[in-house]
Every structure is written in C-alpha cells, then in structure tokens.
Amino acid sequence: MKGKIPSLSLSFFWSVLGTGGPLVLGLLTVPALLGGLGMERFGILTLVWTAIGYFGLFDFGLGRALTQRVASRLAKVGVLRWRDVANGIYWMLGFGVLGSVVMGVVVFLYTRYGISLSALLRDEALAAGLWAAVSIPLVTLSSGMRGILEGQQDFGKAAALRGLLGVMNFGLPWLLVYVGHADLVAMVQSLVLARLLVLLLSVWWLKAIWFGRGEGEKRGDGETKELFQFGMWMTVSNVVGPFMVAADRFILAGLLGAQLVAYYTVPQDAVLRLLVLPAAWATVWFPRFAGLWNSASAEALREQLLRGVKVVMWGMGILCLALVIFAKPLLVFWLGIEFAKAAAALTQVLLVGVFFNSMAHIPLAALQASGRVALTAKLHVVELLLYMPLLLWAVHSQGLMGAAWVWMARTVIDFVFLFGFSLHRHDSSSVSDQG
C-alpha cells in the first residue's frame, strides 16, 4: 500500500486542475444552459447545485478525518486496511441517508411555501429537488473515498474524481440542451448519475482496501470516537469559516440595498476565485503534515510549515500585488469606467485580505492535520462573535468600504493567530488536542 510520495509540485498541479478545470467549463456552458432552460428554470438549477453542495456538509467532517487517519496510519506502519476506514465509511453512509431525508423535507416545504412559482413549475421544481436529495448519500460517500485517496497522497486520482464530477456537473446538463432535451428534472437526474459514476470509480480505485481485511480485525469504539471528535470540530470550522467569508454581502444587502451591493459582491467574487490556489496547496500539505506529525521532530515540522507558508506568500503575494496595482484598469476593461470608479479602492482592500487568507490556509492545515481541530474551530467561533458586530458598525458608518476594511482586518488576525498557534504546537510536541 505504501508507495513513493509524489512531489508537492505535481500534487499541487493535479489539485488545481481538478478544481479549476470545471470552473472554466462552467463559464463556457452557463450561457447555453441559460438559453435552453430560461431564466426561471436555470435559477432553480443553480439552487439545486447549491443545495447539493450545502447538504454535502452531512459528511460532518469525516472525509477530512479519514484523510488525517489514513496519512497517520501510513506514516506509522506503512499499511492501510479495511478496519482503518470502515467506521468512517459506515457513518458517512448513515449521515448521507439522514441528509437525504432532511433535504427531501426541506425541498417539499420550500417549493410549497418558500418560493413563488407557477403550479406547473412548482411540481417540476419539487421533482428536481427530490432527485437531488437522492444524491446526498453518494456525495458523503464520495467525500470519504476522496479523503482516503488524499490520505494516501494519491492526488492524481483524487483530482480526477473532483474534475470528472465537475465536468459532468456542467457538461451533462449542457449535453441535454445540445440534443434538444432541456428538461430540468432530467438534468438533475444526470447530476445524480454523475455522482454515482464518480463513487463507483473511487470504489474501484480503492479495491485493495476493501479486500485487504486481516484476520481477527475489529473496529474499535475508541477509533470511532476520535473520528467523530475530529469530524464534528471540522464541521464547525467548515460552517463558520465560509460564513464569515460571505456574511458581509448579506448584511450589506439588508442595510444598503441590492443595487449598491453589486459594487462589492462582484469584485469580491472575482478575488475569492484566487483562493483555489492556496486551497489546492493546503490540500496537498494536509496529509503530509499528518504523516510528519507522527514521524518527524518539532524542528522538522516547523521547517515544513515555514516552507509551505513561504511558497504561498511569494506566489500569492506577487499575484495579489499585481492585481492591486492594475485593479482599476482591469475593472474598466471588464465592467466599464463607472463601475471601476466605485469599486476599484475596495477591490484593492479585498485583495490584501485574500493575500492573508491565502497564507492562513497552511497553518490551518498544519493544526488540523495534527489533530487540533478543536482549537481552530474555537478560534473561528470567537472570530465570528467579534466580527459580526464590528461589521455591522463598519457598514453603518462607512458603507461598502467599511465592510471591506473589516473583512480584510479579520483575515489578518486569523492568519496571525493560526500561524502563532501552529508554531507553538510544533514546539510543544504534546498529545493531540481533540477538545
């Protein structure tokens, strides 16, 4: 099971390709989907995409927990067997079924009482939503399979799964439009099929584990408890962290109105796309940190942490600096002079925030890979409690620019604390903190 560890650069390439490729395809296919479905049905399709992604949180962090478990196991003994992942897989299936039921109920209530639609389109939206709910167990199980592959540092296959799913996510609905079958329910059924195919492929690639049971192997309750502790704290971070990234736009919309918010949300959406690069780098480093935690000295761990941060600092620093300098002409070229005048300065502030957010990915990965998910989750909760009232004050007093400055300040503080905690953790060499 234990093989040659791929280079970081190659792993990073695969990770970026698996994430970035589908984004490009999405940009190319959306016009055709919009034309084929019409504005209203396309809006429902985008809600389905969002709902499937959101209810994927029903893996409760166990996908990343399996990555940490697998990487640690391979670093210790070099062999991965069924018992090392069985509990996580079973629980992810159970949580996926639960998520499917919950989503089905939510879809029924939302299509009946939460959205204004014609009677015919309401029935179509309900059917599409219920088909989407069917996919949730497939989503959670696929998360677990990808977590195992990343724990083995097999980023080529993990990226292939992510990329294949992304391509089919946009490509199959586009194909239905191309052949003249622009039916919303059929499109959602194609999304379910895509997730089933990706799951079957991942099962095939991991077949050595499924048939690699040893004699007398049992699944321990202690290991299950550790998985849940890791997964639950990961879920806290996975919910609170993205909420802080996007909460400002909802507050701005409520306080200033939708018309002004576009000057903020459009450039923010654009600069947040840059985070695909540090996210891919952190994905590559996560299993490596988990393995080093069990086999390397504190000095070696600190050296690797600094190496990862430096790569992001220089790469994202140069990119963000160039975009800060040319923010206004780029906005003029993209959206026109009037929009650029209103949005250029806050875009520059947001780019500074993206730079610090990028660097925070590496110490966050180091802390979570070492088992200190409770620490990172608690830090995010504290940040949220301080950030929200400060954001409300800034929007009231300074408008869009106030929101940009507070958002940027939060990313700086987040990086400082995560980096400091990760260095302290490496110095302390104490047992994993699970809460």
ChimeraX attribute file (.defattr): number of C-alpha atoms within 10 A of each C-alpha:
attribute: neighborCount
match mode: 1-to-1
recipient: residues
	/A:1	11
	/A:2	11
	/A:3	11
	/A:4	8
	/A:5	11
	/A:6	14
	/A:7	11
	/A:8	16
	/A:9	11
	/A:10	13
	/A:11	24
	/A:12	24
	/A:13	18
	/A:14	22
	/A:15	27
	/A:16	20
	/A:17	18
	/A:18	25
	/A:19	21
	/A:20	19
	/A:21	15
	/A:22	21
	/A:23	16
	/A:24	12
	/A:25	16
	/A:26	18
	/A:27	10
	/A:28	14
	/A:29	15
	/A:30	16
	/A:31	11
	/A:32	15
	/A:33	24
	/A:34	17
	/A:35	12
	/A:36	20
	/A:37	19
	/A:38	12
	/A:39	12
	/A:40	11
	/A:41	19
	/A:42	17
	/A:43	13
	/A:44	18
	/A:45	23
	/A:46	10
	/A:47	14
	/A:48	22
	/A:49	16
	/A:50	12
	/A:51	17
	/A:52	21
	/A:53	13
	/A:54	13
	/A:55	21
	/A:56	24
	/A:57	20
	/A:58	23
	/A:59	29
	/A:60	24
	/A:61	26
	/A:62	30
	/A:63	27
	/A:64	28
	/A:65	29
	/A:66	29
	/A:67	27
	/A:68	28
	/A:69	29
	/A:70	28
	/A:71	30
	/A:72	25
	/A:73	20
	/A:74	19
	/A:75	21
	/A:76	13
	/A:77	9
	/A:78	13
	/A:79	15
	/A:80	21
	/A:81	18
	/A:82	18
	/A:83	18
	/A:84	22
	/A:85	24
	/A:86	17
	/A:87	20
	/A:88	24
	/A:89	22
	/A:90	13
	/A:91	20
	/A:92	26
	/A:93	21
	/A:94	17
	/A:95	21
	/A:96	27
	/A:97	20
	/A:98	15
	/A:99	23
	/A:100	25
	/A:101	16
	/A:102	13
	/A:103	22
	/A:104	20
	/A:105	14
	/A:106	16
	/A:107	23
	/A:108	18
	/A:109	13
	/A:110	16
	/A:111	19
	/A:112	16
	/A:113	10
	/A:114	11
	/A:115	10
	/A:116	11
	/A:117	14
	/A:118	9
	/A:119	10
	/A:120	8
	/A:121	16
	/A:122	17
	/A:123	15
	/A:124	17
	/A:125	25
	/A:126	19
	/A:127	21
	/A:128	22
	/A:129	28
	/A:130	22
	/A:131	22
	/A:132	24
	/A:133	27
	/A:134	20
	/A:135	25
	/A:136	31
	/A:137	25
	/A:138	26
	/A:139	25
	/A:140	30
	/A:141	29
	/A:142	28
	/A:143	26
	/A:144	29
	/A:145	26
	/A:146	28
	/A:147	25
	/A:148	27
	/A:149	24
	/A:150	29
	/A:151	30
	/A:152	26
	/A:153	27
	/A:154	20
	/A:155	24
	/A:156	20
	/A:157	19
	/A:158	25
	/A:159	24
	/A:160	20
	/A:161	22
	/A:162	22
	/A:163	23
	/A:164	20
	/A:165	22
	/A:166	23
	/A:167	19
	/A:168	21
	/A:169	23
	/A:170	23
	/A:171	22
	/A:172	19
	/A:173	27
	/A:174	24
	/A:175	17
	/A:176	18
	/A:177	20
	/A:178	13
	/A:179	8
	/A:180	10
	/A:181	15
	/A:182	20
	/A:183	16
	/A:184	22
	/A:185	19
	/A:186	17
	/A:187	23
	/A:188	24
	/A:189	20
	/A:190	21
	/A:191	26
	/A:192	21
	/A:193	17
	/A:194	20
	/A:195	24
	/A:196	19
	/A:197	17
	/A:198	22
	/A:199	23
	/A:200	14
	/A:201	17
	/A:202	23
	/A:203	17
	/A:204	12
	/A:205	13
	/A:206	15
	/A:207	11
	/A:208	14
	/A:209	19
	/A:210	14
	/A:211	10
	/A:212	13
	/A:213	15
	/A:214	10
	/A:215	6
	/A:216	5
	/A:217	11
	/A:218	12
	/A:219	13
	/A:220	11
	/A:221	10
	/A:222	9
	/A:223	16
	/A:224	17
	/A:225	12
	/A:226	15
	/A:227	24
	/A:228	20
	/A:229	20
	/A:230	28
	/A:231	23
	/A:232	20
	/A:233	22
	/A:234	24
	/A:235	20
	/A:236	19
	/A:237	22
	/A:238	16
	/A:239	15
	/A:240	18
	/A:241	18
	/A:242	10
	/A:243	12
	/A:244	18
	/A:245	15
	/A:246	14
	/A:247	16
	/A:248	24
	/A:249	18
	/A:250	14
	/A:251	17
	/A:252	23
	/A:253	15
	/A:254	11
	/A:255	14
	/A:256	15
	/A:257	12
	/A:258	14
	/A:259	8
	/A:260	14
	/A:261	20
	/A:262	16
	/A:263	19
	/A:264	22
	/A:265	21
	/A:266	13
	/A:267	20
	/A:268	21
	/A:269	11
	/A:270	11
	/A:271	20
	/A:272	16
	/A:273	12
	/A:274	17
	/A:275	17
	/A:276	15
	/A:277	20
	/A:278	26
	/A:279	21
	/A:280	22
	/A:281	26
	/A:282	27
	/A:283	24
	/A:284	28
	/A:285	26
	/A:286	28
	/A:287	30
	/A:288	25
	/A:289	27
	/A:290	27
	/A:291	24
	/A:292	22
	/A:293	23
	/A:294	15
	/A:295	14
	/A:296	13
	/A:297	14
	/A:298	18
	/A:299	12
	/A:300	14
	/A:301	21
	/A:302	19
	/A:303	13
	/A:304	17
	/A:305	21
	/A:306	15
	/A:307	13
	/A:308	21
	/A:309	21
	/A:310	15
	/A:311	15
	/A:312	22
	/A:313	18
	/A:314	13
	/A:315	15
	/A:316	22
	/A:317	20
	/A:318	13
	/A:319	14
	/A:320	22
	/A:321	15
	/A:322	11
	/A:323	18
	/A:324	19
	/A:325	11
	/A:326	13
	/A:327	21
	/A:328	22
	/A:329	16
	/A:330	16
	/A:331	19
	/A:332	15
	/A:333	10
	/A:334	11
	/A:335	12
	/A:336	13
	/A:337	15
	/A:338	10
	/A:339	15
	/A:340	21
	/A:341	14
	/A:342	15
	/A:343	23
	/A:344	22
	/A:345	15
	/A:346	21
	/A:347	27
	/A:348	22
	/A:349	19
	/A:350	27
	/A:351	27
	/A:352	25
	/A:353	23
	/A:354	25
	/A:355	28
	/A:356	23
	/A:357	22
	/A:358	27
	/A:359	30
	/A:360	26
	/A:361	25
	/A:362	32
	/A:363	28
	/A:364	22
	/A:365	28
	/A:366	33
	/A:367	26
	/A:368	28
	/A:369	28
	/A:370	25
	/A:371	24
	/A:372	24
	/A:373	29
	/A:374	23
	/A:375	18
	/A:376	25
	/A:377	23
	/A:378	16
	/A:379	16
	/A:380	21
	/A:381	17
	/A:382	11
	/A:383	18
	/A:384	18
	/A:385	10
	/A:386	12
	/A:387	20
	/A:388	16
	/A:389	10
	/A:390	16
	/A:391	23
	/A:392	18
	/A:393	15
	/A:394	18
	/A:395	21
	/A:396	15
	/A:397	12
	/A:398	12
	/A:399	18
	/A:400	23
	/A:401	19
	/A:402	19
	/A:403	27
	/A:404	26
	/A:405	19
	/A:406	23
	/A:407	24
	/A:408	21
	/A:409	17
	/A:410	21
	/A:411	23
	/A:412	19
	/A:413	15
	/A:414	21
	/A:415	21
	/A:416	15
	/A:417	16
	/A:418	23
	/A:419	23
	/A:420	12
	/A:421	19
	/A:422	23
	/A:423	21
	/A:424	13
	/A:425	21
	/A:426	21
	/A:427	14
	/A:428	10
	/A:429	11
	/A:430	8
	/A:431	10
	/A:432	16
	/A:433	16
	/A:434	17
	/A:435	13
